[in-house]
Amino acid sequence: MKKWMWVIVAAVIVIGVSGYTYSKHREQTTAYTTAMRYGKEAIQDKNYTQAESFFSRASRTKANDAAAQRYLEQTQTYVDGANAIKERQFSDAKTSFTTVSKTKNGSSVLVTRAKTELKLIKKILKKRQTYASEYQKALELNQSNEFTDSNGVLTVLFQSKTFSQSYYKDIYKKAHALRKQNNAALKSLTGSTPVIANGSSQSSQSTTDDESSQSDNDRSTGSSTAKSKANSSSSGLTSAEQSAAKNYSGSNEYTVTSSQQAVNGSAVTSSQIKSTRSELKEAGIDADALSDQDVRTVLQTAASEHTSPVQAAKKLFK
């Protein structure tokens, strides 16, 4: 009788233990399944940090589970690639996204996104090559003192809608700095800072000065207006002034064409002439003896020979 009682007790214990083990297993399975589901949903929502947390929990809940570990590593590698592309480490990003795209039995969503990122990297690298090449051209022109031409190349770069994106930030910053150098050099040569707009260089003060000196119609008629001004001006001179003009050996705005009154394609403004006169006076040159056109000639010579206005004036009027 005692023997049978022990058998019954043992059976009860076995059943109890088995029931607990089954219940525990079922609880772990539910927790694992829930964590994996939430992890996949987090990927769908692009919440990769949360996805990593859920896959990590699933891996701990079900020790040595290959699926949870695979999803976790795939997500972490994708995040590594995303961080690398932000840092412009495109080679590392390409390696990470390639690994993600080739993961078997992992997240198909991440595979698709990784392939998209690889296509993006290919486009970025191609554009970076183009932008770097154009920047190099502008740099070489700058080093050859061809500041206006250098700015022309840079203008085309800055007109690109994608050039200011973070993928090209390093090249963009260098191009911006180079344009500042060009403008500073041009200002020292011409007396004004060029304003780049729609691919053309204009004096920052040309609009204001032109409006004060001539009408829009005058600007459109060009040299014909200059001739009519010359005729009307001559007829209004006194006999003494006509005699002085006849004996004047230099040049003025009535003895040259309109193209000879511009520097690098932009009309020389009255403000530029005034500031150049001041600069020449400070250098000991009798700038009052020079006509406005003489000053323009000084600026043209300085721009073409890449020297300062003072050096150009000393060369022209020894």
C-alpha positions as a printed Julia matrix, in Angstrom:
318×3 Matrix{Float64}:
  0.0     0.0     0.0
  2.83    2.39    0.88
  4.49    1.58   -2.41
  1.42    2.66   -4.36
  1.16    5.86   -2.36
  4.73    6.82   -3.29
  3.98    6.09   -6.91
  0.98    8.38   -6.78
  2.96   11.15   -5.05
  5.72   10.88   -7.63
  3.19   11.07  -10.44
  1.63   14.19   -8.95
  5.07   15.81   -8.66
  5.94   14.95  -12.27
  2.63   16.32  -13.5
  3.11   19.49  -11.46
  6.63   20.04  -12.72
  5.59   19.34  -16.29
  2.7    21.74  -15.96
  4.97   24.48  -14.62
  7.53   23.83  -17.35
  4.89   23.96  -20.05
  3.37   27.12  -18.59
  6.79   28.75  -18.39
  7.62   27.71  -21.94
  4.31   29.04  -23.17
  4.92   32.35  -21.36
  8.4    32.66  -22.89
  7.09   31.81  -26.34
  4.39   34.47  -26.04
  6.93   37.06  -24.84
  9.3    36.12  -27.68
  6.59   36.28  -30.33
  5.36   39.62  -28.99
  8.87   41.12  -28.93
  9.58   39.97  -32.48
  6.27   41.37  -33.72
  6.86   44.73  -32.07
 10.4    44.79  -33.44
  9.18   44.28  -36.99
  6.52   46.97  -36.52
  9.2    49.35  -35.25
 11.22   48.71  -38.43
  8.14   49.47  -40.5
  7.84   52.78  -38.61
 11.58   53.45  -39.09
 12.07   53.45  -35.32
 15.29   51.45  -35.44
 16.37   52.1   -31.86
 13.1    50.61  -30.6
 13.42   47.74  -33.05
 16.88   46.9   -31.69
 15.46   46.92  -28.16
 12.67   44.48  -29.03
 14.91   42.09  -30.96
 17.42   42.17  -28.11
 14.61   41.3   -25.67
 13.46   38.48  -27.93
 17.01   37.13  -28.03
 17.24   37.12  -24.23
 13.79   35.57  -23.85
 14.64   32.71  -26.16
 18.32   32.03  -25.7
 20.42   31.28  -28.77
 17.51   32.01  -31.1
 18.97   32.49  -34.58
 16.04   34.5   -35.95
 16.08   37.13  -33.18
 19.85   37.47  -33.42
 19.67   37.78  -37.22
 17.04   40.54  -37.06
 19.01   42.33  -34.36
 22.28   42.29  -36.31
 20.55   43.28  -39.54
 18.92   46.28  -37.85
 22.18   47.34  -36.18
 24.05   47.1   -39.48
 21.4    49.19  -41.22
 21.72   51.86  -38.52
 25.52   51.78  -38.95
 25.05   52.45  -42.66
 22.63   55.32  -42.02
 25.08   56.92  -39.57
 27.98   56.47  -41.99
 26.16   58.22  -44.82
 25.41   61.16  -42.5
 29.13   61.43  -41.79
 29.86   61.18  -45.52
 31.67   57.88  -44.94
 30.22   56.5   -48.14
 32.48   53.47  -48.43
 31.48   52.27  -44.94
 27.84   53.01  -45.68
 28.0    51.0   -48.89
 29.51   48.02  -47.03
 26.82   48.13  -44.34
 23.89   48.43  -46.73
 25.29   45.65  -48.94
 25.43   43.35  -45.89
 21.83   44.22  -44.98
 20.58   43.65  -48.52
 22.15   40.19  -48.63
 20.74   39.01  -45.28
 18.68   35.83  -45.74
 15.55   35.18  -43.66
 15.74   38.6   -42.1
 13.66   41.74  -42.52
 12.52   42.09  -46.13
 11.72   45.74  -45.37
 15.34   46.43  -44.45
 16.53   44.57  -47.54
 14.41   46.83  -49.77
 15.51   49.98  -47.97
 19.15   48.98  -48.09
 18.95   48.49  -51.86
 17.4    51.95  -52.18
 20.23   53.44  -50.1
 22.82   51.73  -52.31
 21.28   53.37  -55.37
 21.34   56.71  -53.56
 25.02   56.3   -52.67
 25.82   55.59  -56.3
 24.13   58.86  -57.35
 25.81   60.79  -54.55
 29.28   59.55  -55.46
 28.7    60.46  -59.1
 27.6    63.99  -58.19
 30.45   64.37  -55.71
 32.88   63.56  -58.5
 31.28   66.2   -60.72
 31.18   68.84  -57.99
 34.76   68.13  -56.94
 35.92   68.41  -60.55
 34.18   71.78  -61.01
 35.57   73.06  -57.73
 39.06   72.06  -58.83
 38.61   74.05  -62.06
 37.53   77.09  -60.06
 40.5    76.66  -57.72
 42.96   76.47  -60.6
 41.47   79.63  -62.13
 41.79   81.36  -58.77
 45.42   80.34  -58.51
 45.96   81.76  -61.99
 44.41   85.05  -60.81
 41.43   84.53  -63.11
 39.02   85.51  -60.33
 36.02   86.38  -62.51
 36.26   83.13  -64.46
 36.66   81.23  -61.2
 33.48   82.84  -59.89
 31.73   81.89  -63.12
 32.46   78.21  -62.51
 31.37   78.52  -58.89
 28.12   80.21  -59.92
 27.15   77.17  -61.96
 27.92   74.99  -58.94
 25.78   77.06  -56.59
 22.89   77.0   -59.06
 22.64   73.21  -58.62
 19.67   72.44  -56.34
 21.43   69.5   -54.71
 24.82   71.13  -54.09
 23.8    72.47  -50.66
 22.72   69.03  -49.41
 24.65   67.51  -46.5
 26.18   64.85  -48.78
 28.28   67.56  -50.44
 28.77   69.87  -47.44
 32.58   69.57  -47.45
 32.83   70.61  -51.13
 30.16   73.3   -50.65
 32.1    74.92  -47.79
 35.31   74.99  -49.82
 33.5    76.48  -52.82
 31.92   79.15  -50.62
 35.31   80.04  -49.14
 36.86   80.22  -52.61
 34.15   82.6   -53.81
 34.93   84.85  -50.85
 38.6    84.85  -51.87
 37.68   85.72  -55.45
 35.41   88.55  -54.35
 38.05   89.96  -52.04
 40.61   89.9   -54.86
 38.19   91.52  -57.31
 37.31   94.2   -54.79
 40.97   95.08  -54.36
 41.31   95.32  -58.15
 38.07   97.07  -59.1
 37.02   98.8   -55.91
 33.7    96.97  -55.55
 32.46   93.58  -54.47
 30.76   91.66  -57.3
 27.3    90.28  -56.7
 26.64   86.93  -58.34
 23.08   86.58  -59.59
 21.71   84.25  -62.27
 25.19   83.39  -63.46
 26.41   86.97  -63.99
 28.69   89.32  -62.04
 27.52   92.81  -61.28
 28.76   95.55  -58.98
 26.9    95.55  -55.66
 26.3    99.26  -56.1
 25.88   99.39  -59.88
 22.08   99.48  -59.83
 21.89  102.4   -57.44
 24.64  104.36  -59.17
 23.32  103.64  -62.65
 19.84  104.82  -61.63
 21.3   108.06  -60.34
 23.38  108.7   -63.47
 21.13  107.47  -66.3
 17.65  106.14  -67.02
 16.71  102.55  -67.91
 16.33  103.7   -71.49
 19.88  105.09  -71.44
 21.25  101.71  -70.33
 19.44   99.92  -73.16
 20.61  102.25  -75.91
 24.32  101.91  -75.02
 26.87  103.68  -77.15
 24.32  105.7   -79.15
 23.31  107.47  -75.95
 26.97  108.19  -75.13
 27.35  109.82  -78.55
 24.27  111.99  -78.11
 25.52  113.05  -74.68
 28.87  113.93  -76.2
 27.24  116.1   -78.88
 24.96  117.94  -76.48
 27.79  118.38  -74.03
 30.14  119.82  -76.64
 27.6   122.35  -77.81
 27.15  123.57  -74.25
 30.88  124.25  -73.58
 32.3   127.74  -73.31
 35.11  128.71  -75.65
 37.63  128.29  -72.79
 36.27  124.85  -71.94
 36.35  123.79  -75.61
 39.95  124.9   -75.82
 40.85  122.94  -72.67
 39.06  119.86  -74.0
 40.91  120.15  -77.3
 44.29  120.33  -75.56
 43.46  117.47  -73.13
 45.73  114.52  -73.95
 43.93  111.9   -71.88
 40.6   110.16  -72.46
 37.11  110.71  -71.14
 33.62  109.22  -71.39
 32.98  111.08  -74.64
 36.07  109.87  -76.48
 35.62  106.13  -75.93
 33.04  103.43  -76.64
 30.71  102.11  -73.96
 32.66   98.84  -73.75
 35.74  100.82  -72.76
 33.86  102.13  -69.74
 33.4    98.68  -68.18
 35.54   96.29  -66.16
 35.0    92.56  -66.64
 31.74   93.28  -68.45
 30.26   95.44  -65.67
 29.94   99.22  -65.92
 32.27  101.11  -63.61
 30.12  103.07  -61.17
 30.62  106.58  -59.84
 31.17  105.06  -56.42
 34.03  102.95  -57.75
 35.6   105.97  -59.43
 35.35  107.99  -56.22
 36.87  105.27  -54.04
 39.67  104.68  -56.58
 40.51  108.39  -56.64
 40.82  108.35  -52.85
 43.07  105.3   -53.02
 45.3   106.94  -55.63
 45.53  110.18  -53.62
 46.61  108.25  -50.55
 49.41  106.75  -52.65
 50.6   110.26  -53.63
 49.11  110.28  -57.14
 47.42  113.47  -58.39
 44.06  111.8   -59.05
 42.28  115.14  -59.56
 44.2   115.54  -62.79
 42.64  112.34  -64.13
 39.29  112.24  -65.89
 36.66  109.68  -64.91
 37.63  107.65  -67.96
 41.29  107.73  -66.9
 40.22  106.18  -63.61
 38.22  103.54  -65.52
 41.33  102.79  -67.57
 43.28  102.35  -64.33
 40.69   99.84  -63.08
 40.66   97.99  -66.41
 44.44   97.72  -66.41
 44.48   96.56  -62.8
 41.87   93.88  -63.57
 43.6    92.61  -66.73
 47.08   92.55  -65.2
 45.88   91.4   -61.76
 47.55   94.29  -59.98
 46.3    97.02  -57.67
 44.84  100.3   -59.01
 47.84  102.17  -57.58
 50.31   99.98  -59.48
 48.26  100.34  -62.66
 48.12  104.13  -62.32
 51.87  104.39  -61.79
 52.42  102.34  -64.92
 49.95  104.35  -67.03
 50.78  107.85  -65.81
 54.51  107.94  -65.13
